[in-house]
Every structure is written in C-alpha cells, then in structure tokens.
Amino acid sequence: MALVHELSWSASRARSFTACPRRYYYLYYLSWQGWGRNADPDRRKAYLLKKMTRMPMLAGDIVHRAVAEYFARRDQGLPWSLDEATAWAVEQLRAGYKESRDGAWKAKPAKLVRLAEHHYGEERIDETSGAAGDYGKRYVERITACLKAFFEDPQLESARESQPGDWLACEEMSTFELFDTKVFAIPDFAYWDSTRGSGERGTVRILDWKTGRPADGDRFQLEIYAFYARDYWGVDPRSTTAADVYLLSGEVSEVQVSDDVLESALAQIESSIDEMRAVHFDADGSKGDPEDFPMVAEDRAGYECSGCNFRELCDRA
C-alpha cells in the first residue's frame, strides 16, 4: 500500500510547529518521499538530515528500549538484572556512535545511527582532543543512572512487578482520531495498577519515562493519553492516572485528570490542528513554499538553531 501524505497530529509535531515553523516544514513536508532511490535532491537532503539524531536523544532512546526489553523478557519468563541491562544499553550507545563516526549509516540511513554532532563537526565530539571521550562518558553515566532508577526506585515497584496479563501498552505507536485528524500517541508503558483505585483490576496507570529535565509540554502529553485510554481501552479518562517519570532526579509527576483538564486539552489540540491545517498542503504533488513556514525569530535563533538538524538549509550552520 502506497504511503499518502496527510495532515496528522501529535504532541511532538505540535511542539515542532510552535518552536520553528521552518523546521516543521523540513520535517513533515520537504523530507517527504526523500527515501526514494530517485528522490528529488532537495527532498533527499531534507530526509537524510531528518534521520539524524543527537547524543542526548540517542541515549534517551536506548533507555526506552532497555526498559521495553525488560518487560519483553519478563513476558518470556527471562529475568534481566540491572547490570545486564546497563551493559546492553552502554554497548548500544557505543555501537551507535561507531555507526555514525565510520559512516555505516550511509547504507541504511533510516536504520543506523547518524549523529548531528558528526555531521556538523562539533568540537564536543572531536576525538583528537579527547573531547569525544568526555562527551560520550556523560551519556554513559546518564544511561547508567536512569536504568538504576528504573530498577530500584520504590515508586516504580508496582510497574516493575506488574503481571503481563495487566499490561496494556509498551512503546507501541498507535493512532486515534480527534477533530477529523489522525492523532499519534506512543505510551511508554501502561498497565492495570492493582495497588490503586477500586475494582478488581485497580486503575489504568500510564507512565512516560524521561531521561532529561522537565520541559514545557510534558504535562500536556500526559493529558493526551487520557483520550487514548478512552479510545483504546474503553476507560473513562477521569479514572486513569498518568505520570512523567524523571529517571535522573527520581521525580514522579502525576496528572489528575478532571473535566476541566480534558476540556482545556481538547481546546489546545483543536487550536493546534487548526493552525497546522491553515498551512497544510499535499506534499505528494508539491514541495510547497518554505516562506509559508517562517524561520524562528532571530532573538530565539541561538537556542532553537544550535541543535537543529536542518540548520544548514537555513544558512545557520
């Protein structure tokens, strides 16, 4: 079945649109069809830049995959210790770094790791000066600390010890519909928590693993999961609990879903979709006009552009 370009919505897509419409254009429009062997050169370049990652994101993704692997092994009756999980995760980081540094990603840009730090020749990843070693060590330590928190934090015991029959989702991309628009959601982990709520199975608890510091929009993402729970599991959104788990600090920040929270979240989603729809076009038939998606203002360029994969397309490399 051929892929068809369409407007969809997610919390991360909304953040991209708000932070820098030009980056949003590169991500969701210019890069479209850039995977093809005979792709338009502009589309191909945008696609390859889109597929890059950075060390913070790579480390965070590895932690997510390690936690998912923990549950997958539990489902198979195979215990996995903290030491084993940490060794696996650190090896994933080293392998990804090597794929990027040695250019292995060129054979499979959608599958293998390509770091923006390497692409832009950033000093922090220079091996001759020793900076790369210090930079890499920072993320080895982050991965180690995050996994230690997952395995040992008593606040997460009910999740760790939950039974496979009570699991509802684990890093599974799914969609539901709001305002005639496909909404993407990927709950990190959701389960029936028998230690909370009333009834035989307790309440549905949704957890989002965070490997960095709290950020604007974290709470909003949790509110979206309340609608996901309604559509996928037939659960009253007001009877769910959702929490951001900041593994580095040990903070677990819960959202109490109420009618007011749901009403506010719906209004915010509808407004965001309307803004995106106003500039949406069919990228199957056109590359559109990037001027319809203005670059971030100069007074915010230092923050937004310094870590942007596409900054060379805006001459802000």
TAPERA-V53352 format. One record per residue. N is the residue number from 1. PHI is phi in whole degrees, -180 to 180 (999 if undefined). PSI is psi in radians with two decimals (none if undefined). NEAR is the number of other ideal C-beta (glycine too) atoms within 8 Angstrom. Layout:
((N PHI PSI NEAR) (N PHI PSI NEAR))
//
This chain:
((1 999 2.20 2) (2 -70 2.48 3) (3 -72 2.43 4) (4 -122 2.29 5) (5 -73 2.30 7) (6 -150 2.80 5) (7 -79 2.20 8) (8 -133 3.05 10) (9 -139 2.53 14) (10 -153 2.89 9) (11 -63 -0.68 9) (12 -69 -0.65 6) (13 -65 -0.70 13) (14 -64 -0.69 12) (15 -64 -0.71 9) (16 -62 -0.75 12) (17 -64 -0.72 11) (18 -72 -0.72 6) (19 -68 -0.78 8) (20 -161 1.79 10) (21 -56 -0.56 11) (22 -66 -0.75 13) (23 -62 -0.69 13) (24 -59 -0.73 12) (25 -61 -0.79 13) (26 -63 -0.73 14) (27 -66 -0.82 10) (28 -110 -0.10 10) (29 -126 -1.10 12) (30 -63 -0.60 13) (31 -76 -0.19 12) (32 -62 2.32 10) (33 71 0.12 10) (34 -71 -0.14 15) (35 -80 -0.28 6) (36 -69 2.62 7) (37 -60 -0.64 3) (38 -109 0.59 3) (39 -64 2.61 11) (40 -54 2.37 8) (41 -56 -0.68 6) (42 -65 -0.73 8) (43 -66 -0.73 14) (44 -62 -0.76 11) (45 -63 -0.79 10) (46 -63 -0.68 14) (47 -63 -0.79 14) (48 -65 -0.67 11) (49 -68 -0.66 14) (50 -61 -0.64 12) (51 -78 -0.12 9) (52 -71 2.75 11) (53 -133 -3.11 10) (54 -129 2.82 10) (55 -56 -0.74 12) (56 -60 -0.73 9) (57 -71 -0.67 8) (58 -62 -0.81 14) (59 -62 -0.74 13) (60 -64 -0.74 10) (61 -62 -0.68 9) (62 -65 -0.71 13) (63 -61 -0.78 16) (64 -59 -0.77 12) (65 -67 -0.61 11) (66 -66 -0.74 14) (67 -65 -0.73 13) (68 -62 -0.67 10) (69 -65 -0.64 11) (70 -56 -0.84 12) (71 -70 -0.64 11) (72 -62 -0.71 9) (73 -71 -0.64 10) (74 -62 -0.67 11) (75 -62 -0.50 8) (76 -95 0.07 6) (77 74 0.43 4) (78 -112 1.90 6) (79 -67 2.62 5) (80 -138 2.04 9) (81 -83 2.90 7) (82 -59 -0.78 9) (83 -62 -0.73 6) (84 -66 -0.76 8) (85 -64 -0.72 14) (86 -66 -0.76 12) (87 -61 -0.74 8) (88 -62 -0.80 10) (89 -67 -0.75 14) (90 -65 -0.66 11) (91 -65 -0.65 8) (92 -62 -0.71 11) (93 -64 -0.82 15) (94 -65 -0.71 9) (95 -65 -0.72 9) (96 -64 -0.74 13) (97 -59 -0.77 11) (98 -66 -0.70 9) (99 -58 -0.72 12) (100 -72 -0.89 14) (101 -61 -0.72 8) (102 -89 -0.06 6) (103 82 0.22 6) (104 -60 -0.48 9) (105 -58 -0.41 11) (106 -61 -0.52 5) (107 -73 -0.59 5) (108 -143 1.30 6) (109 -62 -0.40 10) (110 -86 -0.23 5) (111 -112 -0.65 4) (112 -100 2.84 11) (113 -81 2.30 11) (114 -131 2.01 14) (115 -88 2.34 16) (116 -63 -0.53 12) (117 -60 -0.68 11) (118 -72 -0.76 11) (119 -59 -0.71 9) (120 -95 0.10 9) (121 58 0.73 4) (122 -70 2.49 9) (123 -60 -0.55 6) (124 -64 -0.27 8) (125 -116 0.32 12) (126 -76 2.16 9) (127 -83 -0.54 8) (128 -66 -0.56 4) (129 -88 -0.18 7) (130 88 -0.05 7) (131 -63 -0.64 11) (132 -62 -0.68 11) (133 -63 -0.76 8) (134 -66 -0.70 8) (135 -65 -0.81 12) (136 -64 -0.68 12) (137 -60 -0.63 8) (138 -58 -0.69 9) (139 -86 -0.42 13) (140 -62 -0.78 10) (141 -66 -0.66 8) (142 -65 -0.82 11) (143 -59 -0.79 17) (144 -60 -0.79 10) (145 -67 -0.71 10) (146 -65 -0.76 13) (147 -70 -0.61 16) (148 -61 -0.73 10) (149 -64 -0.76 12) (150 -61 -0.77 14) (151 -76 -0.42 10) (152 -121 -0.30 7) (153 -66 2.13 10) (154 -62 -0.40 5) (155 -66 -0.34 7) (156 -105 0.13 12) (157 -61 -0.72 8) (158 -64 -0.58 11) (159 -72 -0.82 11) (160 -61 -0.67 9) (161 -94 0.01 6) (162 -62 2.68 10) (163 -93 2.56 6) (164 -51 -0.58 6) (165 -68 -0.25 4) (166 -100 -0.03 11) (167 -80 2.43 13) (168 -112 -0.60 10) (169 -161 2.57 11) (170 -150 1.73 11) (171 56 0.70 10) (172 -108 2.09 7) (173 -73 2.26 6) (174 -140 2.89 11) (175 -132 2.68 9) (176 -144 3.14 11) (177 -122 2.36 8) (178 -139 2.35 11) (179 53 0.78 6) (180 59 0.51 3) (181 -134 2.40 11) (182 -72 2.22 9) (183 -112 2.21 14) (184 -94 2.44 11) (185 -146 2.48 12) (186 -133 1.50 8) (187 -64 2.29 16) (188 -66 -0.79 10) (189 -159 2.35 14) (190 -139 2.47 13) (191 -159 2.85 11) (192 -80 2.06 11) (193 -99 1.80 15) (194 -72 -0.19 8) (195 -85 -0.07 5) (196 -129 2.71 9) (197 72 -3.11 8) (198 -108 3.01 4) (199 92 2.90 6) (200 -62 -0.65 3) (201 -103 -0.01 6) (202 83 -2.39 11) (203 -127 2.75 12) (204 -77 2.23 14) (205 -120 2.26 15) (206 -116 2.23 15) (207 -119 2.40 13) (208 -115 2.05 13) (209 -79 2.27 13) (210 -120 2.27 11) (211 -107 0.05 13) (212 -124 -2.75 8) (213 -85 2.80 6) (214 -56 2.51 8) (215 -136 2.72 6) (216 -59 2.37 3) (217 99 -0.24 8) (218 -60 -0.81 12) (219 -65 -0.70 9) (220 -60 -0.69 10) (221 -59 -0.72 11) (222 -65 -0.67 14) (223 -63 -0.61 14) (224 -63 -0.63 13) (225 -63 -0.41 14) (226 -63 -0.67 17) (227 -72 -0.63 14) (228 -60 -0.80 12) (229 -61 -0.65 14) (230 -65 -0.81 11) (231 -76 -0.60 7) (232 -93 -0.63 10) (233 -118 0.03 7) (234 64 0.55 4) (235 -101 2.34 9) (236 -59 2.11 6) (237 -52 -0.54 11) (238 -74 -0.19 9) (239 -102 0.12 8) (240 -96 2.73 15) (241 -122 2.45 14) (242 -135 2.49 14) (243 -146 2.46 13) (244 -87 2.22 13) (245 -108 1.82 12) (246 -88 1.70 13) (247 -66 -0.52 15) (248 -71 -0.65 12) (249 -98 -0.31 6) (250 84 0.09 9) (251 -80 2.36 8) (252 -119 1.93 10) (253 -106 1.93 10) (254 -96 2.64 7) (255 -109 2.23 12) (256 -96 1.96 6) (257 -82 2.20 12) (258 -131 3.02 7) (259 -60 -0.71 6) (260 -64 -0.72 6) (261 -63 -0.79 12) (262 -64 -0.74 14) (263 -64 -0.75 8) (264 -65 -0.76 9) (265 -64 -0.74 13) (266 -62 -0.74 10) (267 -64 -0.70 8) (268 -67 -0.72 9) (269 -65 -0.80 14) (270 -61 -0.77 10) (271 -62 -0.75 8) (272 -63 -0.78 12) (273 -62 -0.73 13) (274 -61 -0.72 8) (275 -65 -0.72 9) (276 -67 -0.71 13) (277 -65 -0.51 9) (278 -64 -0.46 6) (279 -115 0.06 9) (280 -68 2.50 6) (281 -145 2.89 7) (282 -82 1.83 6) (283 -75 -0.11 13) (284 -67 -0.55 7) (285 -109 -0.12 4) (286 -158 2.67 6) (287 -88 -0.10 8) (288 68 -2.97 10) (289 -116 1.97 4) (290 -60 -0.41 8) (291 -66 -0.29 5) (292 -74 -0.16 7) (293 -126 1.48 10) (294 -63 2.61 6) (295 -69 2.76 8) (296 -60 2.56 12) (297 -60 2.62 6) (298 -58 -0.60 4) (299 -71 -0.21 4) (300 -115 0.03 8) (301 -64 -0.66 11) (302 -58 -0.72 6) (303 -77 -0.88 6) (304 -73 -0.62 12) (305 -86 -0.46 11) (306 -61 -0.55 7) (307 -112 0.30 6) (308 -86 2.29 10) (309 -62 -0.48 7) (310 -99 0.19 13) (311 -63 -0.41 11) (312 -70 -0.44 9) (313 -73 -0.34 9) (314 -104 0.16 9) (315 57 0.65 5) (316 -119 0.41 8) (317 -67 none 5))
//
